[in-house]
């Protein structure tokens, strides 16, 4: 961890020098109203998070180095943050409400936590063994206390928020932030009030933990695991110290299984399982992972090159940034010992099964990877993606799961499933009679089984409108030796209701599609990525093989081309039903 920590410190030092010559950008009414008028989030948020970057850089620099010029700059920044009209983002604010300026959303809570932590730690003078570093002025600290009180503590105490009973990241982030800020600002001053707040927060966090499946899976995706668990763990560690060890939120087997989730989603090449609003190449938080590895000897640390640096998180969330320093500082020797024991080594071939989430994740000896999911279409940050899979080689997804798209008003509104990456149109699943999968928890997998040796079978007729298909079984066989993948689908269809004489199969890629047509031979195609390629062999019965191009707006708002490979499978008449069956084989090109 020493090299990581030293690089981290140098990055902060360099950023502090770089930003010293800049002024923070200004938040304007014009930017705020853009979301209300057009549904655009990115323009306001770009400025908002740039301002949080200034706060994070100088909060860390003042703590670690204690230079008078860094503390002075930090005080200027804090005053500007305290002058903001609203700490919440426009997407979470209803300006028709009387107290909209005191909306407590993720980012208002995070801001309160960051400010409370900064004024406490900097003034404790514990950084780098420099108890004599320059203290922040009492006037600035008092302004922080007043703003956190007005914008966060008082609204929290007089309001029952929906996120308190939610089973996703809002719960952990808001509760963890408020609880952390309360311990910093109220401990030793308003103990009874603090105890009431902590009791309420601990109760709320049981709902957050309940949102994870019993196997530890985070259905929102690996990025949201990191987000929520950073705030849960930061609060829980602080609470453990505050309670002198009497409140131990880590003493739970389920929390252990949750802590193990991250390592199952990482492939050796650094790609990550991108189901739901996940990411293809999510970076892990070194501080969070080191801390969890200290708590649980079954937690493995991914390769260091896949760790976040200071600027990986474009929101500059202070809880994670500070703990990437704090939680690696005190664990260097112990973590190094675990590394010597092979803690960070990934098994050469593996098949991880998350039976409650219905995820199956495989990695072959030659570095190919595969993951498939069942579940239902009413999951947190849901995509209509039952039966969808990804296939990777050479460090990139060749059959891809797009993960999160651009967050707009429609993305979380009635237009959600008209967006490619959220619809089953943007996933490698069948299109039946021109219809796609439906959203809602009632649309679900009826059976899921995986053998731990590369084979997974699921039945998901229930993902489609009732009556469209009677039975739909997908069997995947992934070679843990060479990474080849066979995907076989079997359909039983209603006698009259199913329109047409074909079912349509689909694979999704962002690679280049190269046709290999030779008369009398099997139909073949190559998907060429930037680093690798795979060959696809289609059945002779595949008809009308075609490639459709669609535009996708990724999570950063950048436009990308997605290619949908489709072919038709003839419906046959059996003795007692109409049916269709097809199989494709994918192999890594050498």
Secondary structure, 3 states (H helix, E strand, C coil): CHHHHHHHHHHHHHHHHHHCCCCCCCCCHHHHHHHHHHCCCHHHHHHHHHHHHHHHHHHHHHHHCCCHHHHHHHHHHHHHHHHCCCCCCHHHCCCCCCCHHHCCCHHHHHHHHHHHHHHHHHHHCCHHHCCCCCCCCHHHHHHHHHHHHHHHHHHHHHCCCHHHHCCCHHHHHHHHHHHHHHHHHHCCCCHHHHHHHHHHHHHHHHHHHHCCCCCCCCCCCHHHHHHHHHHHHHHHHHHHHHCCCCCCCCCCHHHHHHHHHHHHHECCCCCECCCCCCCCCCCECHHHHHHHHHHCCCCCCCCHHHECCCCCCCCCCHHHHHHHHHHHHCCHHHHHHHHHCCCCCCCCCEEEEECCCCEEEEECCCCCEEEEECCEECCCCCCCCCCCEEEEECCEEEECCCCCECCCCHHHCCCHHHCCCCCHHHCCCCEECCECCCCEEEEECCEEEECCCCEEEEECHHHCCCCCCCEEEEEEEECCCCCCEEEEEEEEECCCCCCCCEEEEEEEECCEEEEECCCCCCEEEEEECCCCEEEEEECCCCEEEEEEEEEEEECCCCEEEEEEEEEEEECEECCCCEEEEEEEEEEECC
